[in-house]
Every structure is written in C-alpha cells, then in structure tokens.
Amino acid sequence: MCCIACVTTWAQTDTTSLTPTVYNGFAGGTDGWYMDFQVGGNVLFNQDVNFKSPELSSSYPNGILARNSVGLGASISVGKWVMPYWGLRLQAQGAWWKGACAAESALSRQFDLSQMSSLSDGSLQYDIFYLNPHLDFMLSLASCAQRGWTDSRKVDVIPFAGIGYLYQFDAKGVKASHCLTGHFGLQGKYRLTDLCDLNLEVSTTIMPDSYKEIAGAVRQADLTFTVGVTYNIGGHTFGVGKQSRQKRPVKDTVYVYNHTETIIERGAPVPNGDLAMEARNGHFDQPFQIALIEFAQGNDRPKQDYAVQYYNVAAFLSAYSDAKLRLDAYCDAKTGTMEYNDDLALRRAENVKKILVEQYGIDAGRILLNPIGAREQVYQRNSLNRIVRVTVIK
C-alpha cells in the first residue's frame, strides 16, 4: 500500500509550468478538523493452551486449540491535521468478538457455563462486547512525498499508532474487565470532494499479557477492517509555509493603484496594461480586473493568503469614490452539474463580498455579484477556473 501511495502521488504531480501551490504550513481554527464514520468486522485470533482433547490429540499434540472467528465492529473519530504531514485523532471503537476456550479455563475463572455455548470439539464459545477509545498519531505519506498538501491530490495512505483504554462488558458468562491497550494500523483515503473522503482501515489492538480474564491462559490478537467516510469540517486548508523548490509559473504584473502590484496568471482574457494606466489617472471607462481569488475544488471558501489583494481592493475604492466592484465568480466545468456550479459560484462571490465588507469596511452597496459558474471558462486549464475575479466598473 505504501508503494501504491508513492506511485500515485508521483502520477498526480503536476509537471506543467503552472505548478499548483503546495500548502505546508499549520492549520488554524476549524481548518484541518475532520470526522470519520466506519463500520466493518474483526477477527479474533486466540489459542487456549489449557485445552486437551483426546479426540483431537493428533491434531493438537501440545493441547493447543485455535478458535478464530469473525465479529462486527464500528468506530467514530474526531481528528485534526495540524500540518499536512501529521495529525491527531480520538477514535471510539466498539466491537463484538467471538472466541472459544476449554471448560477447564472457564471454570478456573468462575465463568457462568450456563451462558456459554458448547461447540462440537468440546470447547466453550464466549462473546465479548467492548469499547476501546484511543488517541492516535497520524502520518500522511502522500504529504511527505509531495512536501505538503496540493489541491490535485486524490489518494493518501496514512499509518497510525496510539494508546487507548479498553472496557469489556459482561456477556455470556464473561466478567467485565478493562485494561490499557496499544493500537496501530493503516488507513487509505480517496478524495471524493473537498469535504468528503472514502476511507478503508485495517488495525490491530495490543493487550498486555496480564489481561487474561477474558478467556484464561489464551493467546489473543485481533485484526479489525472497516470502510467508511470522512467529513472534512474545515476542508483541506493550510497556510503556505516554506515553499519547496518548484517551477515558477510565468506571471503578468499589472499596476492598478499607487504603484501597488497585483499578480495574475498569464492568459487572463482582459489585457490590463492600458486600463491600469487609466486607473492610476482616475479614468476607468472600461471594466478591468484588480484581484483574483482562488478556491479549492467544490469549496466556497477562498484560499488563504489573499490579505494583500483584499487590502489593495479596499485602498483602491477609498481613492476612487465613484468606482464599484463586480465579483465575477467561476467554477471548473468538469466538476458538478451546471445548476450545482451556478449555486457554488454564487456562494463564492458572497463569501468574497463578506470578507471585503466585514473585514475591510467596504460598503456592501458598491459590490455587485456576478455568478457565472461554468458557463464560461477563463483558463484553458480546468483547475484554474475555480476563481472570483474582482473587477472594477464605473
């Protein structure tokens, strides 16, 4: 699985000149928080060293009986990716184990034999219901390979390890008990949307040797396998830390106000050079763009690190009282239906307007919303069309 993750990560690396931003800073606020819901099964591997059966002496000359079976399991988790590379989660895992032990083992610990089922080989079957909350350290192999998070990522493989507390309930003659546990495993994730992932998980629980009140002198281990969904509460949003070495995209520099520069991708449909000169002189009869705000796939919240552009927009409106803004909101055509993109574009424009009004004091009456969705595409490359273009109009 680790090899698959590395190969897939390499296959997703953008080798074009327009290298996507790599987010490798810390997540703040609700960013990076997520919830997991999982259901599946588990196998309890156990051997009773006390079981001696004349009928099975040829198969078990040392008096050891293996009795492995499949039970049910489920879990719910709350976690946070502190950085794209690592995070923490608290998982509450509950399961139903089925096992077997010799009658001698059951009697030695005063099990209620009337509550236990007798099997054909003479052993007694028991059921165990338990709850095991544990705190895990999570490591993202894809982020380590890519040196951070990128919006284009689809898959990830996450090894984890942690410690927990297991409480076993009374069931079919088995007494309640508890102990500290170790927990480790591997999780695979496939990104469905920016807020939702599909996950597969395999894990095991380690119990101390002293924890043998369940079935006496029994060697035990378990393997839990689950499938579920991850809801990313804050989306995949991280600050941009120290950038790894990447190819720099070709940029156009457009001066729009007081020699303050706004950087936009080359290939913008509106040539801004002459218009910017007119803007500095106080003349802007034609609309022109002064800022470009990016969004993640399927997300209506702007990406971080656009404070300079918001500030420049506010300064421009302060200098030119008769200017207004038009927020042209776009979506990429390859994601969602036309109706979905219309709604998403409107929410993107509304969120940019909310930031300009609430955080930078711009009069809401000077901002017009123009949700275009996927009906027009600004850039040939699909992923670059998740934007709001801040356009000045007379």
C-alpha positions in Angstrom: 0.0 0.0 0.0 2.9 2.3 0.7 4.3 1.7 -2.8 1.0 2.3 -4.3 0.7 5.7 -2.5 4.1 6.8 -3.7 3.4 5.8 -7.3 0.0 7.5 -7.2 1.5 10.6 -5.6 4.1 10.8 -8.4 1.5 10.3 -11.0 -0.5 13.2 -9.6 2.5 15.6 -9.6 1.9 18.5 -11.9 4.7 18.6 -14.4 3.4 21.6 -16.4 4.8 25.1 -16.0 1.8 26.0 -13.8 2.8 24.1 -10.7 0.0 24.2 -8.1 0.6 25.8 -4.7 1.9 23.4 -2.1 0.4 24.1 1.4 2.8 23.0 4.1 2.0 25.4 7.0 -0.1 25.0 10.1 -3.9 24.7 10.0 -5.7 27.2 12.2 -9.3 27.5 13.5 -11.6 24.8 12.1 -9.1 24.1 9.3 -7.9 20.6 9.3 -10.6 19.2 11.5 -12.5 16.1 10.3 -14.8 13.3 11.4 -14.6 9.6 10.5 -17.6 7.1 10.5 -16.6 3.5 9.9 -18.3 0.0 10.0 -16.8 -3.4 9.3 -15.7 -6.5 11.0 -12.9 -8.0 13.0 -11.2 -11.4 13.5 -10.1 -12.5 17.0 -7.2 -14.9 16.8 -6.8 -17.0 20.0 -5.3 -20.2 21.3 -6.2 -22.0 24.5 -3.1 -23.7 26.0 -5.3 -25.4 28.6 -7.5 -27.3 26.2 -6.7 -31.0 26.0 -9.0 -33.2 23.9 -8.4 -36.9 23.3 -10.3 -36.8 20.1 -8.0 -34.0 18.8 -4.7 -35.2 20.3 -3.3 -36.0 16.9 -4.1 -32.5 15.5 -3.2 -30.7 18.7 -0.4 -32.8 20.4 0.5 -29.9 22.7 -3.0 -29.3 23.8 -3.5 -26.1 21.9 -6.8 -25.3 20.2 -7.1 -22.5 17.7 -10.5 -20.9 17.5 -10.7 -17.9 15.2 -13.9 -16.2 14.2 -15.3 -13.0 12.6 -17.3 -10.4 14.6 -18.7 -6.9 14.0 -17.1 -3.6 14.6 -17.7 0.1 14.2 -16.0 3.4 15.1 -16.3 7.1 15.1 -13.4 9.5 15.1 -12.7 13.2 15.6 -9.3 14.4 14.4 -7.3 17.4 13.2 -4.4 17.6 10.7 -2.1 20.1 12.5 0.0 20.2 9.4 -0.4 18.4 6.0 2.2 15.9 7.2 0.8 14.8 10.6 -2.3 15.0 12.8 -4.0 13.5 15.8 -7.3 11.8 16.2 -9.5 10.4 19.0 -11.3 7.3 17.9 -14.1 5.4 19.9 -14.1 1.9 18.6 -16.6 -0.8 19.6 -16.8 -4.4 18.5 -18.1 -7.8 19.2 -15.6 -10.6 19.5 -16.4 -14.3 19.3 -13.9 -16.8 20.8 -13.6 -20.2 22.4 -11.8 -21.7 25.4 -11.6 -25.0 27.3 -14.1 -25.8 30.1 -11.1 -26.0 32.5 -10.2 -22.4 31.6 -13.8 -21.3 32.1 -14.1 -23.0 35.5 -10.8 -21.7 36.7 -12.1 -18.1 36.4 -15.6 -18.9 37.6 -17.3 -18.2 34.2 -21.0 -18.8 34.1 -21.0 -22.0 32.0 -24.8 -21.9 31.6 -24.4 -18.7 29.5 -21.7 -20.3 27.2 -22.4 -22.4 24.1 -20.8 -25.8 23.7 -19.0 -26.5 20.4 -18.6 -29.8 18.7 -14.9 -30.2 19.7 -15.7 -29.7 23.4 -14.7 -26.1 23.7 -17.0 -23.4 25.0 -17.8 -20.4 22.9 -17.9 -16.9 24.5 -18.9 -13.4 23.3 -17.1 -10.2 24.2 -18.5 -6.8 23.7 -16.1 -4.0 24.3 -15.5 -0.2 23.8 -12.0 1.0 23.1 -11.3 4.8 22.9 -7.8 5.6 21.8 -5.6 8.6 20.8 -3.7 8.1 17.6 -0.8 9.8 15.8 -1.5 10.0 12.1 1.2 10.4 9.3 0.3 11.3 5.7 2.6 9.5 3.3 1.3 11.5 0.3 2.1 14.8 2.0 5.6 13.6 2.9 6.1 12.6 -0.7 4.8 15.9 -2.1 6.2 18.0 0.7 2.8 19.3 1.6 -0.8 19.4 0.5 -1.9 20.1 -3.1 -5.5 20.6 -4.3 -5.0 18.0 -7.0 -4.4 15.1 -4.6 -6.9 12.3 -4.7 -5.4 9.5 -2.6 -3.4 9.1 0.6 -2.1 6.3 2.7 -1.9 7.0 6.5 -0.1 4.8 9.0 -1.1 5.5 12.6 -0.2 4.4 16.2 -1.7 5.2 19.6 -2.7 4.2 23.1 -6.1 3.6 24.5 -8.3 2.2 27.2 -10.4 -1.0 26.6 -13.5 -1.8 28.6 -15.1 -5.2 28.2 -18.8 -5.6 29.2 -20.4 -8.6 30.9 -21.6 -11.0 28.2 -22.4 -14.8 28.2 -20.7 -15.6 31.4 -17.6 -13.4 30.8 -16.9 -11.0 33.5 -16.4 -7.2 32.9 -12.8 -6.1 32.7 -10.6 -3.3 31.5 -7.0 -2.5 30.5 -4.7 -0.2 28.7 -4.1 -1.0 25.0 -1.8 -0.2 22.1 -3.3 0.5 18.8 -1.8 0.7 15.3 -2.8 0.2 11.7 -3.1 1.7 8.2 -5.7 3.8 6.6 -6.3 4.5 2.9 -8.3 7.6 1.7 -9.8 8.5 -1.7 -10.9 12.1 -2.1 -14.5 12.3 -3.3 -14.9 16.1 -2.8 -13.1 18.8 -0.9 -15.3 17.9 2.2 -15.7 14.2 1.8 -13.3 11.2 1.6 -13.8 7.5 1.3 -11.6 5.6 3.7 -10.5 2.0 4.3 -8.8 1.0 7.5 -7.0 -2.1 8.9 -5.9 -2.0 12.5 -5.0 -4.2 15.5 -5.2 -3.8 19.2 -2.4 -5.0 21.6 -3.3 -6.0 25.1 -0.9 -6.7 28.0 -0.2 -10.3 29.0 -1.9 -9.7 32.3 -5.2 -9.2 30.5 -6.3 -12.8 30.5 -9.5 -12.6 32.5 -11.4 -12.8 29.2 -10.5 -16.4 28.4 -7.8 -17.5 30.8 -4.4 -18.7 29.5 -5.3 -17.7 25.9 -3.0 -16.1 23.4 -5.1 -13.4 21.7 -4.7 -10.8 18.9 -7.3 -9.1 16.7 -7.5 -7.6 13.2 -10.2 -5.0 12.5 -11.1 -4.0 9.0 -13.6 -1.2 8.3 -14.9 1.0 5.5 -16.4 4.5 6.0 -16.5 8.1 5.1 -14.5 11.2 6.3 -16.2 14.6 6.6 -13.6 17.4 6.5 -15.1 20.0 8.7 -12.7 22.8 7.7 -11.7 21.4 4.3 -8.1 20.9 3.4 -6.8 24.4 4.2 -3.3 25.0 5.4 -1.0 28.0 5.5 1.7 28.2 2.9 4.9 27.6 4.8 8.4 27.4 3.4 8.0 26.5 -0.3 9.7 23.5 -1.8 11.7 24.0 -5.0 9.2 24.2 -7.8 9.0 25.6 -11.3 7.7 29.1 -11.1 4.8 29.9 -13.4 5.1 32.9 -15.8 3.3 35.9 -14.4 1.9 39.2 -15.7 2.4 42.1 -13.3 -0.4 44.7 -13.5 -0.1 48.0 -11.7 -3.5 49.3 -10.6 -3.2 51.7 -7.8 -0.4 53.8 -6.4 2.3 51.5 -7.8 0.9 48.6 -5.9 1.2 45.5 -8.0 -1.4 42.7 -8.3 -0.1 39.4 -9.7 -2.4 37.4 -12.1 -1.8 34.4 -14.3 -0.7 35.0 -17.8 -3.5 34.3 -20.2 -6.2 36.4 -18.4 -8.8 37.3 -21.0 -8.7 41.1 -20.2 -5.5 42.9 -21.1 -4.9 45.2 -18.1 -1.9 47.3 -19.1 -3.6 50.3 -20.7 -6.5 50.1 -18.3 -4.3 50.1 -15.3 -2.6 53.3 -16.5 -6.0 54.9 -16.9 -7.0 53.8 -13.4 -3.9 55.5 -11.9 -5.1 58.7 -13.6 -8.6 58.3 -12.3 -10.2 57.2 -15.6 -11.7 53.8 -15.9 -14.5 53.8 -18.5 -14.0 50.1 -19.2 -14.1 47.3 -16.6 -10.7 45.9 -15.5 -9.5 43.3 -13.1 -7.6 44.3 -9.9 -7.6 41.0 -7.9 -8.0 37.3 -8.4 -9.2 35.0 -5.6 -8.7 31.2 -5.8 -10.8 28.4 -4.4 -10.3 24.7 -3.8 -12.4 22.1 -5.8 -16.0 22.1 -4.6 -15.3 24.7 -1.9 -17.0 28.1 -1.5 -14.4 29.4 1.0 -11.5 31.4 -0.5 -8.0 30.0 -0.1 -5.8 31.7 2.5 -3.0 34.3 2.0 -5.0 36.8 0.0 -5.0 39.6 2.6 -2.7 41.8 0.4 -5.2 41.6 -2.5 -8.1 42.4 -0.2 -6.2 45.4 1.2 -5.4 46.7 -2.3 -9.0 46.5 -3.3 -10.1 48.5 -0.2 -7.4 51.1 -0.9 -8.5 51.5 -4.5 -12.1 52.0 -3.6 -11.1 54.5 -0.9 -9.1 56.5 -3.5 -11.9 56.4 -6.2 -15.3 57.1 -4.6 -17.2 56.6 -7.9 -15.8 53.1 -8.5 -17.7 49.9 -7.9 -16.7 46.2 -7.8 -18.2 43.3 -9.8 -17.3 39.9 -8.4 -17.2 37.5 -11.4 -17.4 34.1 -9.9 -16.4 30.9 -11.9 -16.3 27.1 -11.4 -14.5 24.5 -13.4 -16.6 22.8 -16.0 -15.5 19.2 -15.1 -16.9 19.2 -11.6 -20.6 19.1 -10.9 -23.7 19.9 -12.9 -24.5 23.3 -14.4 -27.0 24.0 -11.6 -24.5 23.0 -8.9 -21.9 25.3 -10.4 -24.3 28.2 -10.6 -25.1 27.8 -6.9 -21.4 27.3 -6.0 -20.3 30.4 -7.9 -22.9 32.5 -6.1 -21.7 31.3 -2.7 -18.1 32.0 -3.7 -19.0 35.6 -4.7 -21.0 36.1 -1.5 -18.1 34.9 0.7 -15.6 37.2 -1.0 -18.1 40.1 -0.6 -18.5 39.1 3.1 -14.7 39.4 3.6 -14.5 42.8 1.9 -17.4 44.2 3.8 -16.8 42.7 7.3 -13.0 42.7 7.4 -12.1 45.7 5.2 -15.0 48.0 5.7 -16.2 48.3 2.1 -19.7 49.5 1.6 -21.8 46.5 0.5 -23.7 48.7 -2.0 -20.5 49.2 -4.0 -20.2 45.4 -4.7 -22.2 43.6 -7.3 -22.3 39.8 -7.6 -21.9 38.1 -11.0 -22.1 34.3 -10.6 -21.0 32.9 -14.0 -20.4 29.3 -12.8 -19.1 27.0 -15.5 -21.0 28.8 -18.4 -17.7 30.5 -19.2 -14.2 29.3 -18.6 -11.4 31.9 -18.1 -8.5 29.5 -18.4 -7.9 26.6 -20.7 -6.6 24.5 -17.8 -9.7 23.3 -15.9 -8.5 23.6 -12.3 -7.6 27.3 -12.7 -11.2 28.3 -13.2 -12.1 28.0 -9.5 -11.9 31.7 -9.1 -13.5 35.0 -8.3 -12.2 37.9 -10.4 -12.5 41.2 -8.7 -13.4 43.7 -11.5 -13.7 47.5 -11.2 -16.6 49.1 -13.0 -17.7 52.7 -13.3 
